[in-house]
Amino acid sequence: MKTSYKVKFWEIRPNKAGPRSSKAGKVISYTARWVVGGREKSQTFQRSTQAKNFLSDLRQAAKNGEEFDVDSGLPLSMLPSNAADKPARTWLEFSRAYVDMKWQGAAPKSRDGLTETIATVSPALVREGAPESPDLEVLRRALRAYYLAPQDREKPRPAEISEALSWLEKASLNMPDVAKPANVRAALNALSRRLDGKPAAASTVARKRAVLYNAFEYAVELEEFDRNPIDRVKWTPPKLAEEVDWRVVIGPRKMRECLTAVTYIGKRGRGRRLRALYACMYYAALRPAEAVALLKSDCHLPATGWGQLVLTRSLPETGSVDVKPDDTRHAALAAC
């Protein structure tokens, strides 16, 4: 280890987000800068107080006459004793820790989006030279149905699922490598494609990117990253023209025929319930989960004119996660 007593400190530098960022022009981090033995050193923090405290510790060490390690730039008293022996955390390990942190307070749909995003990017965040990967669909199913959600981790795993997870555990990138621009770009590109390789909808890409950005923010909080690596990458998702195909949009006459037809489905009144379900979705623009939860007491329907549906809860089905009620809202429904 090469050490030096020649230490010089510079002012803390605020870092602003780039023009393509949602926080363009705003200060997003602070970099402490100093020189040890003629070699410039820096460390970036999310808050100015963190940078000031860190620089204060360095100044105090220099004032006390401590030697500084030239390679790391740190005084000997601040060097981790077991840094060389401690293995770096992999992306796969971090992603599970991130899910654990978010899970308790997340709504069912948020939990579903969380596991979906991680399952999408994880196969892209693997090291070069890794053995041939299992089928992409199997990898995503292994992550979503067996690895990430807390209640699914103890389920018996089929052989192909065990093999897929074993491959991911060995091939997953270490967190310092995840922050490299090429790997961040690979993750973002994975978000922009569906499983069949076709471009994903713009709303889907935006939603998944937000989850990934939040995961990287948590990595900054855990000091896995100095700053969010997405802010360093100039990336725009592929443009996808989204338009409604008038040939598949059902009209009022066709809808009335459809509502009549579904009454013949199944037994024990199932058809009548389906007719009510689809009618509420079509005429009152209810979400499926809201229509399923609708009770007779929630319906105020006069013989003619506009009525009212009071939506007090929602019953989404997202795997085996718990359901939380939505806020009450009202929907108008015309008599037909």
Residue pairs with C-beta under 8 A, 6 or more apart in sequence:
1 69
1 71
2 37
2 69
2 70
2 71
3 67
3 68
3 69
3 70
3 76
4 36
4 37
4 67
4 68
4 70
5 65
5 67
5 68
6 35
6 36
6 37
6 38
7 34
7 35
7 36
7 58
7 62
7 68
8 34
8 35
9 33
9 34
9 35
9 55
9 58
9 59
9 62
10 33
10 34
10 35
11 33
12 30
12 31
12 32
12 33
12 48
12 51
12 52
12 55
13 30
13 31
13 33
14 27
14 29
14 30
14 31
14 48
15 27
15 28
15 29
15 30
15 31
15 44
15 227
16 25
16 26
16 27
16 28
17 23
17 24
17 25
17 26
17 28
17 231
18 24
18 231
18 234
19 25
20 234
20 236
21 28
21 231
28 46
28 227
28 228
28 231
29 44
29 45
29 46
29 226
29 227
30 44
30 45
30 46
30 47
30 48
30 50
30 51
31 42
31 43
31 44
31 45
31 51
32 42
32 43
32 44
32 45
32 51
32 52
32 54
32 55
32 58
33 40
33 41
33 42
34 40
34 41
34 42
34 55
34 58
34 73
35 41
36 68
36 69
36 70
36 73
37 68
37 70
39 70
39 73
41 72
41 73
43 51
43 54
43 226
44 51
44 226
44 227
45 51
45 54
45 226
46 220
46 221
46 227
57 78
58 74
58 75
58 78
61 68
61 75
61 77
61 78
62 68
62 75
66 75
66 76
66 77
67 75
67 76
68 74
68 75
68 76
69 75
69 76
69 79
72 79
80 86
88 174
88 175
88 176
89 174
89 175
89 224
90 169
90 172
90 173
90 174
90 175
91 122
91 125
91 172
91 173
91 174
91 175
91 178
92 122
92 168
92 169
92 172
93 172
94 175
94 215
94 219
94 222
94 224
95 118
95 122
95 148
95 215
96 147
96 148
97 222
98 118
98 215
98 218
98 219
99 114
99 115
99 118
99 148
99 149
99 150
100 150
101 218
102 110
102 111
102 114
103 111
103 114
103 149
103 150
106 114
107 324
108 316
108 318
108 321
108 322
108 323
108 324
109 316
109 318
111 149
111 318
111 319
111 321
112 318
112 319
112 321
113 207
113 208
113 211
114 148
114 211
115 143
115 144
115 148
115 149
116 144
116 208
117 191
117 207
117 208
117 211
117 212
117 215
118 143
118 148
118 211
118 215
119 139
119 140
119 143
119 144
119 148
120 140
120 190
120 191
120 208
121 187
121 190
121 191
121 208
121 212
122 139
122 143
122 168
122 172
123 133
123 136
123 139
123 140
123 168
123 190
124 183
124 186
124 187
124 189
124 190
125 172
125 173
125 178
125 183
125 186
125 187
126 133
126 168
126 171
126 172
126 173
127 171
127 172
127 173
127 177
130 167
130 170
130 171
131 167
131 171
133 139
133 167
133 171
134 160
134 163
134 164
134 167
135 164
136 195
137 195
138 160
138 161
138 164
139 164
139 167
139 168
140 195
141 161
142 157
142 161
142 164
142 165
142 168
143 165
143 168
145 152
145 155
145 161
145 319
146 152
146 153
146 155
146 157
146 161
146 165
147 153
147 165
149 319
149 320
149 321
151 320
151 321
152 319
152 320
157 165
173 183
175 219
175 224
175 225
176 224
177 183
178 184
178 187
178 219
178 229
179 225
179 229
180 229
181 229
181 232
181 233
184 229
184 230
184 232
184 233
184 235
185 233
185 235
187 212
188 209
188 212
188 230
188 233
188 235
188 237
191 200
191 205
191 208
191 209
191 212
191 237
192 199
192 200
192 205
192 237
192 238
193 199
193 200
194 200
199 238
199 240
200 208
200 240
201 240
201 242
202 237
202 239
202 240
202 242
205 237
206 237
209 230
209 237
212 230
213 228
213 230
216 225
216 228
216 229
216 230
217 228
219 225
220 226
220 227
220 228
250 258
250 282
255 282
258 278
259 275
259 278
259 279
260 275
262 271
262 274
262 275
262 278
263 271
263 272
263 274
263 275
264 271
265 271
265 274
266 274
276 291
277 288
277 291
277 292
279 336
280 286
280 290
280 291
280 294
280 309
280 333
281 287
281 288
281 291
283 333
283 334
283 336
284 309
284 331
284 332
284 333
285 331
286 294
286 309
286 311
286 331
287 314
289 314
289 315
289 316
289 317
290 311
290 314
290 326
290 331
292 315
293 311
293 312
293 313
293 314
293 315
294 309
294 311
298 309
298 310
298 311
298 312
299 307
299 308
299 309
299 310
300 307
300 308
300 309
300 310
301 307
301 308
301 333
301 335
302 335
303 335
304 335
305 334
305 335
306 332
306 333
306 334
306 335
307 332
307 333
307 334
307 335
308 330
308 331
308 332
308 333
309 330
309 331
309 332
309 333
310 328
310 330
311 326
311 328
311 329
311 330
311 331
312 325
312 328
313 325
313 326
314 323
314 325
314 326
315 323
316 323
